[in-house]
Amino acid sequence: MKRKIFWAIVLAAFAGISWQALRALGEIDKHPGKVWLHRCNSLEKLQEKHA
């Protein structure tokens, strides 16, 4: 019984993560003019890239 509950939770979590990934893939071409900043760990780096 505990094993079934565990796998149900794992499956639900995987489905949620998969849904978010599919939604993100659908957003790729909706904003062609934007520049997406990746791995910005400080305000200084953000301001450097903003300029």
mmCIF file of the C-alpha atoms, coordinates in Angstrom:
data_MODEL
# 
_entry.id   MODEL 
# 
loop_
_atom_site.group_PDB 
_atom_site.id 
_atom_site.type_symbol 
_atom_site.label_atom_id 
_atom_site.label_alt_id 
_atom_site.label_comp_id 
_atom_site.label_asym_id 
_atom_site.label_entity_id 
_atom_site.label_seq_id 
_atom_site.pdbx_PDB_ins_code 
_atom_site.Cartn_x 
_atom_site.Cartn_y 
_atom_site.Cartn_z 
_atom_site.occupancy 
_atom_site.B_iso_or_equiv 
_atom_site.pdbx_formal_charge 
_atom_site.auth_seq_id 
_atom_site.auth_comp_id 
_atom_site.auth_asym_id 
_atom_site.auth_atom_id 
_atom_site.pdbx_PDB_model_num 
ATOM 1  C CA . MET A 1 1  ? 0.000  0.000  0.000   1.00 0.00 ? 1  MET A CA 1 
ATOM 2  C CA . LYS A 1 2  ? 2.773  2.465  0.885   1.00 0.00 ? 2  LYS A CA 1 
ATOM 3  C CA . ARG A 1 3  ? 4.580  1.554  -2.297  1.00 0.00 ? 3  ARG A CA 1 
ATOM 4  C CA . LYS A 1 4  ? 1.514  2.430  -4.412  1.00 0.00 ? 4  LYS A CA 1 
ATOM 5  C CA . ILE A 1 5  ? 1.206  5.807  -2.707  1.00 0.00 ? 5  ILE A CA 1 
ATOM 6  C CA . PHE A 1 6  ? 4.902  6.484  -3.239  1.00 0.00 ? 6  PHE A CA 1 
ATOM 7  C CA . TRP A 1 7  ? 4.690  5.715  -6.964  1.00 0.00 ? 7  TRP A CA 1 
ATOM 8  C CA . ALA A 1 8  ? 1.508  7.757  -7.307  1.00 0.00 ? 8  ALA A CA 1 
ATOM 9  C CA . ILE A 1 9  ? 3.336  10.764 -5.821  1.00 0.00 ? 9  ILE A CA 1 
ATOM 10 C CA . VAL A 1 10 ? 6.365  10.202 -8.069  1.00 0.00 ? 10 VAL A CA 1 
ATOM 11 C CA . LEU A 1 11 ? 4.132  9.944  -11.136 1.00 0.00 ? 11 LEU A CA 1 
ATOM 12 C CA . ALA A 1 12 ? 2.207  13.092 -10.189 1.00 0.00 ? 12 ALA A CA 1 
ATOM 13 C CA . ALA A 1 13 ? 5.451  15.020 -9.675  1.00 0.00 ? 13 ALA A CA 1 
ATOM 14 C CA . PHE A 1 14 ? 6.821  13.839 -13.025 1.00 0.00 ? 14 PHE A CA 1 
ATOM 15 C CA . ALA A 1 15 ? 3.586  14.800 -14.781 1.00 0.00 ? 15 ALA A CA 1 
ATOM 16 C CA . GLY A 1 16 ? 3.730  18.275 -13.244 1.00 0.00 ? 16 GLY A CA 1 
ATOM 17 C CA . ILE A 1 17 ? 7.333  18.789 -14.288 1.00 0.00 ? 17 ILE A CA 1 
ATOM 18 C CA . SER A 1 18 ? 6.584  17.512 -17.795 1.00 0.00 ? 18 SER A CA 1 
ATOM 19 C CA . TRP A 1 19 ? 3.617  19.876 -18.104 1.00 0.00 ? 19 TRP A CA 1 
ATOM 20 C CA . GLN A 1 20 ? 5.785  22.863 -17.145 1.00 0.00 ? 20 GLN A CA 1 
ATOM 21 C CA . ALA A 1 21 ? 8.422  21.837 -19.697 1.00 0.00 ? 21 ALA A CA 1 
ATOM 22 C CA . LEU A 1 22 ? 5.830  21.574 -22.457 1.00 0.00 ? 22 LEU A CA 1 
ATOM 23 C CA . ARG A 1 23 ? 4.419  24.995 -21.570 1.00 0.00 ? 23 ARG A CA 1 
ATOM 24 C CA . ALA A 1 24 ? 7.920  26.498 -21.680 1.00 0.00 ? 24 ALA A CA 1 
ATOM 25 C CA . LEU A 1 25 ? 8.559  25.003 -25.121 1.00 0.00 ? 25 LEU A CA 1 
ATOM 26 C CA . GLY A 1 26 ? 5.393  26.675 -26.360 1.00 0.00 ? 26 GLY A CA 1 
ATOM 27 C CA . GLU A 1 27 ? 6.702  30.096 -25.259 1.00 0.00 ? 27 GLU A CA 1 
ATOM 28 C CA . ILE A 1 28 ? 9.941  29.962 -27.258 1.00 0.00 ? 28 ILE A CA 1 
ATOM 29 C CA . ASP A 1 29 ? 8.808  31.754 -30.426 1.00 0.00 ? 29 ASP A CA 1 
ATOM 30 C CA . LYS A 1 30 ? 6.375  34.175 -28.796 1.00 0.00 ? 30 LYS A CA 1 
ATOM 31 C CA . HIS A 1 31 ? 9.049  36.739 -27.838 1.00 0.00 ? 31 HIS A CA 1 
ATOM 32 C CA . PRO A 1 32 ? 11.576 36.979 -30.695 1.00 0.00 ? 32 PRO A CA 1 
ATOM 33 C CA . GLY A 1 33 ? 12.819 40.458 -29.734 1.00 0.00 ? 33 GLY A CA 1 
ATOM 34 C CA . LYS A 1 34 ? 13.747 39.605 -26.158 1.00 0.00 ? 34 LYS A CA 1 
ATOM 35 C CA . VAL A 1 35 ? 17.184 38.715 -24.882 1.00 0.00 ? 35 VAL A CA 1 
ATOM 36 C CA . TRP A 1 36 ? 17.002 36.198 -22.044 1.00 0.00 ? 36 TRP A CA 1 
ATOM 37 C CA . LEU A 1 37 ? 19.737 36.590 -19.429 1.00 0.00 ? 37 LEU A CA 1 
ATOM 38 C CA . HIS A 1 38 ? 21.054 33.277 -18.128 1.00 0.00 ? 38 HIS A CA 1 
ATOM 39 C CA . ARG A 1 39 ? 23.020 32.731 -14.907 1.00 0.00 ? 39 ARG A CA 1 
ATOM 40 C CA . CYS A 1 40 ? 22.855 36.262 -13.596 1.00 0.00 ? 40 CYS A CA 1 
ATOM 41 C CA . ASN A 1 41 ? 24.046 36.029 -9.980  1.00 0.00 ? 41 ASN A CA 1 
ATOM 42 C CA . SER A 1 42 ? 24.486 39.701 -9.126  1.00 0.00 ? 42 SER A CA 1 
ATOM 43 C CA . LEU A 1 43 ? 22.955 43.091 -9.723  1.00 0.00 ? 43 LEU A CA 1 
ATOM 44 C CA . GLU A 1 44 ? 26.198 44.288 -11.287 1.00 0.00 ? 44 GLU A CA 1 
ATOM 45 C CA . LYS A 1 45 ? 26.039 41.564 -13.933 1.00 0.00 ? 45 LYS A CA 1 
ATOM 46 C CA . LEU A 1 46 ? 22.376 42.383 -14.610 1.00 0.00 ? 46 LEU A CA 1 
ATOM 47 C CA . GLN A 1 47 ? 23.164 46.078 -15.087 1.00 0.00 ? 47 GLN A CA 1 
ATOM 48 C CA . GLU A 1 48 ? 26.136 45.222 -17.322 1.00 0.00 ? 48 GLU A CA 1 
ATOM 49 C CA . LYS A 1 49 ? 23.931 43.147 -19.615 1.00 0.00 ? 49 LYS A CA 1 
ATOM 50 C CA . HIS A 1 50 ? 21.048 45.616 -19.483 1.00 0.00 ? 50 HIS A CA 1 
ATOM 51 C CA . ALA A 1 51 ? 23.213 48.360 -20.992 1.00 0.00 ? 51 ALA A CA 1 
# 
